[in-house]
Amino acid sequence: MIVVTGATGNVGQPLVRTLVKAGEQVTAVSRGISARDMPTGVRHHQADLAEPESLAPALDGADALFLLTSGDFVSAGGSVSDVLDVARAGGIRRIVLLSSQGVATGSHPSTLEEPVTESGLEWTLLRPGAFDSNTLQWAEMVRAQRMVGAPFADVALPTIDPADIAEVAAAALRDAGHVGRTYELTGPAPVSPRQQAMAIADALGEPVRFVEQSRAEARAQMLQFMPEPVVEATLGILGTPKAAEQRVSPDVEQVLGRPPRTFAQWAARNIAAFK
């Protein structure tokens, strides 16, 4: 049995589907989960990782855990160590943690990773860069005005399809060959916000106008749904990325045996959100 936290999110949903397709038994965990959100046969459990004991019933019969900690978890003072204590007590042997590329580059703290690597459990760390799905924040603008407003129009980063992250996570959860490994996960090439808007326009078959936001405008918008330290770190990466944050990693291809998907492929698959 494999337990997936954040099971209704951009990585969690495709991860659950990938594991079920591979024949695994899965328990899907989320704060607002319901049976209708999950594939047939998936056990579902509602829990808040900021209250680690609420996770305990989901661990019955499980030996592997995909751990996703949200911005809300960090803002609430959530403790990864406490979550791991509950996991160990519940019989979990293997942890796959969704971390961030920013830990490797020094843009984000390593405080979420250290309890995992020091836990005595089998562990794998996933450090993705920016997600292709972050552009879903543009969906309402595109639907209503055929417009995208974003900062740093021509700063390119190798954004990654969450489905690729999910497939790497599934491999790490199922195969002991990934224990003790840290994977930096990126897309196949750097892509700028302006180029992303053009790819969405191509998938729509209609023009989409790009309007560049100031840093202050972007900050104010992001503070509505992200903690301030995360906003500042994210804006730093988006606006003045380090060379390592613009580098394309080979890890997706090494794990999956194929190149990562392009942003254009992600846009075509998710274009309904922008129509």
C-alpha positions as CSV (number, residue, x, y, z in Angstrom):
1,M,0.0,0.0,0.0
2,I,1.2,3.5,-0.9
3,V,-0.1,6.6,0.7
4,V,-0.2,9.8,-1.3
5,T,-0.6,13.2,0.5
6,G,-1.7,16.2,-1.5
7,A,-3.7,13.7,-3.6
8,T,-6.0,16.3,-5.3
9,G,-3.1,18.6,-6.4
10,N,-1.2,19.0,-9.6
11,V,1.3,16.3,-8.8
12,G,-0.9,14.2,-6.5
13,Q,-3.7,13.5,-8.9
14,P,-1.5,12.2,-11.7
15,L,0.6,10.3,-9.2
16,V,-2.4,8.4,-7.9
17,R,-3.5,7.6,-11.4
18,T,0.0,6.4,-12.3
19,L,0.3,4.1,-9.3
20,V,-3.2,2.6,-9.9
21,K,-2.3,2.0,-13.5
22,A,0.8,0.1,-12.3
23,G,-1.4,-2.1,-10.1
24,E,-0.6,-0.6,-6.7
25,Q,-3.0,-0.2,-3.9
26,V,-3.3,3.5,-3.0
27,T,-4.6,5.6,-0.1
28,A,-5.2,9.2,-1.2
29,V,-4.9,11.9,1.4
30,S,-6.0,15.5,1.2
31,R,-7.6,18.1,3.4
32,G,-10.7,18.2,1.3
33,I,-10.8,14.9,-0.5
34,S,-13.9,13.0,-1.5
35,A,-14.4,9.6,-3.1
36,R,-15.5,11.2,-6.4
37,D,-12.1,12.8,-6.8
38,M,-10.3,9.5,-7.0
39,P,-10.1,6.6,-9.4
40,T,-12.2,3.5,-8.6
41,G,-10.6,1.3,-6.0
42,V,-8.5,4.1,-4.3
43,R,-9.0,4.4,-0.6
44,H,-9.4,8.0,0.5
45,H,-8.7,9.7,3.8
46,Q,-9.1,13.3,4.9
47,A,-6.3,14.7,7.0
48,D,-4.3,17.9,7.6
49,L,-0.5,17.4,7.9
50,A,-0.4,20.3,10.3
51,E,-2.2,17.9,12.7
52,P,0.0,14.8,12.1
53,E,-2.1,12.4,14.1
54,S,-4.9,12.9,11.6
55,L,-2.7,11.1,9.1
56,A,-2.4,7.9,11.2
57,P,-5.5,6.1,10.1
58,A,-4.4,6.4,6.4
59,L,-1.2,4.5,7.1
60,D,-2.8,1.2,8.0
61,G,-1.2,-1.5,5.9
62,A,1.0,1.0,4.0
63,D,4.8,0.9,3.7
64,A,5.5,3.9,1.4
65,L,4.5,7.6,1.7
66,F,4.6,10.4,-0.8
67,L,5.0,13.5,1.3
68,L,3.9,16.9,0.0
69,T,4.0,19.9,2.3
70,S,2.0,22.9,1.2
71,G,2.6,26.6,1.9
72,D,-0.3,26.4,4.3
73,F,1.5,23.7,6.2
74,V,4.6,25.9,6.5
75,S,2.5,28.9,7.5
76,A,0.8,26.9,10.2
77,G,4.1,25.9,11.7
78,G,3.8,22.3,10.6
79,S,6.5,19.9,11.7
80,V,7.9,17.4,9.2
81,S,9.6,15.6,12.1
82,D,6.2,15.1,13.7
83,V,4.7,13.8,10.5
84,L,7.6,11.4,10.2
85,D,7.1,10.2,13.8
86,V,3.5,9.3,12.9
87,A,4.7,7.6,9.7
88,R,7.2,5.4,11.5
89,A,4.7,4.5,14.1
90,G,2.3,3.5,11.3
91,G,4.8,1.2,9.6
92,I,6.1,3.4,6.8
93,R,9.5,2.3,5.6
94,R,10.0,4.5,2.5
95,I,9.4,8.3,2.1
96,V,9.5,10.3,-1.2
97,L,9.5,14.0,-0.4
98,L,8.4,16.6,-2.9
99,S,10.9,19.4,-2.1
100,S,12.2,22.2,-4.4
101,Q,15.0,23.0,-6.7
102,G,15.6,26.1,-4.7
103,V,17.1,24.0,-1.8
104,A,20.0,23.0,-4.0
105,T,20.6,26.5,-5.2
106,G,20.2,28.1,-1.8
107,S,17.0,30.0,-2.7
108,H,14.9,27.9,-0.3
109,P,15.9,26.5,3.2
110,S,16.6,22.8,3.6
111,T,14.5,22.6,6.8
112,L,11.9,20.3,5.2
113,E,14.5,17.9,3.8
114,E,16.8,17.4,6.8
115,P,14.2,15.6,9.0
116,V,13.6,13.2,6.1
117,T,17.3,12.4,5.3
118,E,18.0,12.0,9.1
119,S,14.9,9.9,9.8
120,G,16.4,6.5,9.4
121,L,13.8,5.6,6.8
122,E,14.4,4.9,3.1
123,W,14.1,8.2,1.4
124,T,14.2,9.9,-2.0
125,L,14.1,13.7,-2.5
126,L,12.5,15.3,-5.6
127,R,13.5,18.9,-6.3
128,P,11.5,20.2,-9.2
129,G,11.8,23.7,-10.6
130,A,8.8,25.8,-11.5
131,F,5.7,23.9,-12.6
132,D,4.1,24.2,-16.1
133,S,0.8,24.2,-14.2
134,N,1.6,27.5,-12.5
135,T,0.3,29.1,-15.6
136,L,-3.2,28.0,-14.6
137,Q,-3.3,31.2,-12.6
138,W,-3.6,32.9,-16.0
139,A,-6.7,30.9,-17.0
140,E,-9.3,33.4,-15.9
141,M,-7.5,36.3,-17.7
142,V,-7.2,34.2,-20.9
143,R,-10.8,33.1,-20.8
144,A,-12.2,36.5,-20.2
145,Q,-9.8,38.8,-22.0
146,R,-7.4,36.6,-24.1
147,M,-4.7,38.2,-22.1
148,V,-1.8,37.1,-19.9
149,G,-0.3,39.4,-17.2
150,A,2.9,38.3,-15.6
151,P,6.3,39.6,-14.5
152,F,9.7,39.0,-16.0
153,A,8.4,38.5,-19.5
154,D,11.6,37.2,-21.2
155,V,13.3,35.4,-18.3
156,A,13.3,31.7,-19.2
157,L,13.3,28.8,-16.8
158,P,13.0,25.0,-17.7
159,T,9.5,24.6,-16.2
160,I,8.3,21.0,-15.7
161,D,5.1,19.2,-16.4
162,P,3.6,17.9,-13.0
163,A,2.8,14.6,-14.8
164,D,6.6,14.0,-15.2
165,I,7.1,14.7,-11.5
166,A,4.4,12.2,-10.7
167,E,6.0,9.5,-12.9
168,V,9.3,10.0,-11.2
169,A,7.7,9.9,-7.8
170,A,5.9,6.7,-8.7
171,A,9.2,5.1,-9.8
172,A,10.8,6.1,-6.5
173,L,7.9,4.8,-4.4
174,R,7.9,1.5,-6.1
175,D,11.7,0.8,-6.8
176,A,14.3,0.5,-4.0
177,G,16.9,1.5,-6.6
178,H,16.0,5.2,-6.0
179,V,16.6,5.1,-2.2
180,G,19.0,7.7,-1.0
181,R,18.9,9.6,-4.3
182,T,18.1,13.3,-4.9
183,Y,16.6,14.2,-8.2
184,E,16.5,17.7,-9.7
185,L,13.5,17.8,-12.1
186,T,13.1,20.2,-15.0
187,G,11.5,20.4,-18.3
188,P,13.5,19.9,-21.6
189,A,14.4,23.6,-22.3
190,P,14.0,27.0,-20.7
191,V,10.8,28.8,-21.6
192,S,9.8,32.4,-20.8
193,P,6.4,33.7,-19.7
194,R,6.0,35.4,-23.1
195,Q,6.7,32.0,-24.8
196,Q,4.3,30.2,-22.5
197,A,1.6,32.7,-23.4
198,M,2.3,32.1,-27.1
199,A,2.1,28.3,-26.6
200,I,-1.3,28.7,-25.0
201,A,-2.4,30.9,-27.9
202,D,-1.2,28.2,-30.3
203,A,-3.2,25.6,-28.5
204,L,-6.3,27.8,-28.4
205,G,-5.9,28.8,-32.1
206,E,-6.5,32.4,-31.1
207,P,-4.2,35.4,-30.2
208,V,-3.4,36.0,-26.5
209,R,-2.0,39.4,-25.6
210,F,0.9,39.5,-23.1
211,V,1.2,42.4,-20.6
212,E,4.3,42.5,-18.4
213,Q,3.6,43.1,-14.7
214,S,5.9,45.0,-12.4
215,R,7.6,43.1,-9.6
216,A,5.4,44.9,-7.1
217,E,2.2,44.0,-9.0
218,A,3.2,40.4,-9.1
219,R,4.1,40.4,-5.4
220,A,0.7,41.8,-4.3
221,Q,-1.1,39.2,-6.4
222,M,1.0,36.3,-5.0
223,L,0.6,37.3,-1.4
224,Q,-3.1,36.5,-1.7
225,F,-2.3,32.8,-1.8
226,M,1.3,32.3,-0.7
227,P,3.3,33.2,2.5
228,E,5.6,36.2,2.2
229,P,8.9,34.4,2.5
230,V,7.8,32.0,-0.3
231,V,6.7,34.9,-2.4
232,E,10.0,36.7,-2.0
233,A,12.0,33.5,-2.8
234,T,9.8,32.7,-5.8
235,L,10.1,36.3,-7.3
236,G,13.8,36.0,-6.8
237,I,14.0,32.8,-8.9
238,L,11.6,34.1,-11.5
239,G,13.2,37.5,-11.9
240,T,16.9,36.9,-11.3
241,P,17.5,33.1,-11.5
242,K,20.9,31.6,-10.8
243,A,22.6,29.7,-13.5
244,A,21.7,26.5,-11.8
245,E,18.0,27.4,-11.8
246,Q,18.1,27.8,-15.6
247,R,20.0,24.6,-16.2
248,V,18.2,21.6,-17.7
249,S,18.6,18.6,-15.6
250,P,19.0,15.1,-17.1
251,D,17.3,13.4,-14.1
252,V,13.8,13.0,-15.6
253,E,15.2,11.2,-18.7
254,Q,17.5,9.1,-16.5
255,V,14.6,7.9,-14.3
256,L,11.9,7.5,-17.0
257,G,14.0,6.6,-20.0
258,R,12.4,9.4,-22.1
259,P,12.8,13.2,-22.4
260,P,10.5,15.4,-20.2
261,R,7.4,16.8,-21.8
262,T,7.5,20.3,-23.3
263,F,5.4,23.2,-22.1
264,A,3.6,23.2,-25.4
265,Q,2.6,19.6,-24.7
266,W,1.3,20.5,-21.3
267,A,-0.6,23.4,-22.7
268,A,-2.3,21.3,-25.4
269,R,-3.3,18.7,-22.8
270,N,-4.8,21.3,-20.5
271,I,-6.2,23.8,-22.9
272,A,-9.7,23.3,-21.7
273,A,-8.9,25.4,-18.6
274,F,-8.1,28.4,-20.8
275,K,-11.1,28.3,-23.2
